[in-house]
Amino acid sequence: MTARTVEFSIYRFDPDRDEKPYMQSISIELDGTERKLLDALVKLKDKDDSLSFRRSCREGVCGSDAMNINGKNGLACLTDMKDLQSPVVLRPLPGLPVVRDLIVDMTQFFKQYHSIKPYLINNEHPPERERLQSPEDREELNGLYECILCACCSTSCPSFWWNPDKFVGPAGLLAAYRFIADTRDQATSERLDNLEDPYRLFRCHTIMNCVDVCPKGLNPTRAIGKIKDMMVRRAV
Amino acid sequence: MNRVVVGAHYGLKDWLGQRITAVVMAVYTLIFAVGALSMGELNYENWRGLFAGGFMRFATFLFFASLMYHAWVGVRDIYMDYIKPTGVRVVLHAVTLLALIGYLGWAAQVLWRL
């Protein structure tokens, strides 16, 4: 492990003190034990404790530390320091209102997530133990249920930037398909009705920024394609 | 009142239509390329001959019809992203739609005049 100095350029904005946002240049000495960007950020916060960012699990499960890293959205805790070009440019996720520094207001993002009713709808009497699925049916949920709602995908999507109040966004649509694909769910038709809208679903123009940035390696574009397929199957 | 309103319950037909018209245009481009390459010397008589047959006229008209529909959905998408006031949008929609219908009529007139 070799010590080295790493330059950072970090978006700073404190609405109580700053008129407008600015980029702060700051460098720190890393001793080589900081493998991930989050480790370096924690060290940076020791140096300047006014720096604000969200973090929790530090292992890519909670989705708190999503940010724009050298121009690409990602999780600080999953980004290797050795892969980053210096200076490391950190900005908040694009397209959402900034609360402070790297912290964004996720209200709009979660509003869209809730709009697709992200829970199982089944009006039958619940069985004694659990609702069973065949292994094949369960297989369909792989690549869907793993989403941690970090918002990297939706905030890299121009359609979401232009219409965050109307377009559900890749994260919400992935979750929507997770329940449409679930054989235990009985609201398929209502779910498709809810999405059949020029804004809610059809703002997606398949540019696949979402797939490019997903830190969990998921594919919202494929899920969106499957929703469209189901609508076609229903209509023709 | 400034509530967000969504739920127009359309979009599938346009999305599907844009894909189908894209295929039509791609196929026509191939047919046209073959026709144009086997036309011989590029002069008015040969050019006119290329569109003289009933099939080529029909295919060319279908191409223009596809192009107009494709362009309508695409241009409307751009308006949806960038033009926010409803009134302005209604006017732009009407102008665009009327222009595209006009172009299609014009294309038909040119084709059947040859």
HADDOCK unambig.tbl for C-alpha pairs under 7 A between the chains (distance, minus, plus):
assign (segid A and resid 162 and name CA) (segid B and resid 81 and name CA) 5.82 0.50 0.50
assign (segid A and resid 163 and name CA) (segid B and resid 81 and name CA) 6.91 0.50 0.50
assign (segid A and resid 166 and name CA) (segid B and resid 6 and name CA) 6.60 0.50 0.50
assign (segid A and resid 194 and name CA) (segid B and resid 7 and name CA) 6.95 0.50 0.50
assign (segid A and resid 196 and name CA) (segid B and resid 9 and name CA) 5.10 0.50 0.50
assign (segid A and resid 196 and name CA) (segid B and resid 10 and name CA) 5.98 0.50 0.50
assign (segid A and resid 196 and name CA) (segid B and resid 11 and name CA) 6.48 0.50 0.50
assign (segid A and resid 196 and name CA) (segid B and resid 12 and name CA) 6.84 0.50 0.50
assign (segid A and resid 197 and name CA) (segid B and resid 7 and name CA) 5.48 0.50 0.50
assign (segid A and resid 197 and name CA) (segid B and resid 8 and name CA) 5.44 0.50 0.50
assign (segid A and resid 197 and name CA) (segid B and resid 9 and name CA) 4.74 0.50 0.50
assign (segid A and resid 197 and name CA) (segid B and resid 10 and name CA) 5.18 0.50 0.50
assign (segid A and resid 197 and name CA) (segid B and resid 11 and name CA) 5.52 0.50 0.50
assign (segid A and resid 198 and name CA) (segid B and resid 10 and name CA) 6.11 0.50 0.50
assign (segid A and resid 198 and name CA) (segid B and resid 11 and name CA) 4.66 0.50 0.50
assign (segid A and resid 202 and name CA) (segid B and resid 11 and name CA) 6.32 0.50 0.50
